[in-house]
Amino acid sequence: EKNGYDHFMLKEIFEQPHGLKKTMTGRLNEETKLVEFEELNWTKEQMNNWDKISIVACGTAYHAGLIGKHVIEELTRIPVEVEVASEFRYRNPIINERTLVIVVSQSGETADTLAALRQSQHMGANVLAITNVVGSSIAREADEVILTMAGPEIAVASTKAYTTQVLSFYLLGIYLSQSKDRLSEDYKDQLIEGIAAIPEQIEEILEHSKGIRWYAESIKDASSVFFLGRGVDHAVSLEGSLKLKEISYIHSEAYPAGELKHGTLALIEEGTPIVSLMTQESVSEKMLGNIKEVKARGAQVLGIAIEGDMKIWDYVDETCFIPNTLSILTPLLTVIPLQLIAYYTSLALGNDVDKPRNLAKSVTVE
Ligand code: F6R
């Protein structure tokens, strides 16, 4: 059932191109350059009435939501907040008929997320679920459902659920923008083509993953690993950091690079491994400045950047290049090396990759 792979996690990492293709099938129309969701029953009036979107989820699904915020705000200009379900449900959130609540859950059974869904409906919001399991509690109770087509996810550490959730946010962002007619044809075409190309680009990264394995083995004895990035690079770093903690048991933190000076820089010392995401053109000079700061304290830096970005060579110790895509789409590519770093580090340490200590696949208790 592992199909020749040593672990479910590795199998699921390699299944991502397929899961993504299935998730876009019937939704991303490359001919008309439109996104279609036959399963969604919203009217145009309803969609144009929302003045806020609240994304609620736990763990990795929450991290997918953080990308969702960037995407939806950029494409629709509707304000989006993202919150972990166990906080949202206990704090009297501001939700009403003009709010669209999006709950994200691979299993569709997470207790806090389900409670947040019920509370939001009670407060008059329309609730959309992005979930991987047909017939799950969350799928049954939500007003609308987008199914991710990742297929069953067995490894406790979520991988293919995350990328299909993130993809769903791109599709949803475009779909909502269509009802407002606010993107230029040209940009929309680029987005659609960019998304369609992602599965092959992931294949490419997976084919060249040897360097990542070598890097993972080099950090296995570290006491702390830091992830730095800005914008969507930061959002995806949070997921990379969680993945590493979860299965390698190495302490790690993801910091918005601009926050370094406000405290974290004190933790950087000779040899501290830093994974630095540097795909966002608009802040690339700022990132290079941050890298100089940590290098000056002796950090060992892996830079993850877009292929052809030669200027980073002079700044970092190791590089990992991802294929070229639009700035907003990079998370679907950058997360792949981050997943592989977590996997190979855990493997090098001899941990139980698929069943990390203290964790369960589905958290149905509070
Ligand atoms: C991390 C992980 C967890 C889940 C979280 C939510 O790899 O798997 O953080 O993402 O427990 O689970 P779902 O998505 O089933 O609600």
Boltz pocket constraint, residues with backbone or C-beta under 6 A from the ligand:
constraints:
  - pocket:
      binder: B
      contacts: [[A, 58], [A, 59], [A, 60], [A, 61], [A, 62], [A, 104], [A, 105], [A, 106], [A, 107], [A, 108], [A, 109], [A, 110], [A, 113], [A, 155], [A, 156], [A, 157], [A, 158], [A, 159], [A, 243], [A, 246], [A, 360], [A, 361], [A, 362], [A, 363]]
      max_distance: 6.0
